[in-house]
Amino acid sequence: NVLEWCRDLYAEYPKGKTIDPKGPGFGEKRVARGGSVINPRIDCRSAKRYKGVPDEKDIVGFRVALTPVWR
């Protein structure tokens, strides 16, 4: 249950079928996907998109990631 900032800038999806639509080339709002502990269960999925500015303070959560160590 983690809201994750994405590199994409936010824009509404185009009408009709698309595969991996690209965001706009400029803008201030970025895409955040998923949900955190403050969101309803139905919104905690990767297909759920929010828009916002990455330095907003109301995003709650963290993600644990492991990086393999090559020897």
N, C-alpha and C positions, 0 to 999 in steps of 0.2 A: 504494500500500500504506500507507494511513493509517487509523488508528483515530480516529474522529471522535465527540466527545461530542455528544449530541442534547439538546434541551430536555425531552423526555419523561421522566417518572419511570418507573422499571421496574416492570412487573407481567407475569405470565404472560399470554400471549394467551388470549382466550376460546375455548371449544370451538366448532367449526363454522366456516363461512365468515364472514369479516368484511372490510370495506373500511376501511382507515385506522383501526384501533382506537385509542382514546384511552387514555392511561395513567391511573393513579390520580390523585386530586386532592391527595394528600399522600404524603410518604415521603422517604427519604434517598438511596436509590440511583437513579442516572440511567442512561439507556440510552447505550451506546457502540456504534457500528456500524462494520462493516468490519474491517480487520485491519492490523497493522503488520509490520515486518520480523521481529519475534519470533514471529509466528503462522505456522502451516502454511498453505500456499497455498490449501487448500480453505476456510479461514476468512476469507480476504481478499476478502469480497464484502459489498455493502451490506445484504443480507438477514440476515447474521449479527449477532446482538445479544448484547451483554455487559451486565452490570450492575456498577456501582461508584460510588465517590464521586469527583467531578471533581478533587479535590486529591491523589489517589493519585499516587505518584511512579514507579510501574512501567509507565506508558504511554509508549511510545517512538514518535516520529515527528513529522512536521510537514506542513502543507499549504501550498502556495504558491497564493495567490489574487491575481488582477489585478482592479483596479477601473478602469473606463474613466474617462478625464478628459474632461469636457465643457467645451468652450471657447465 
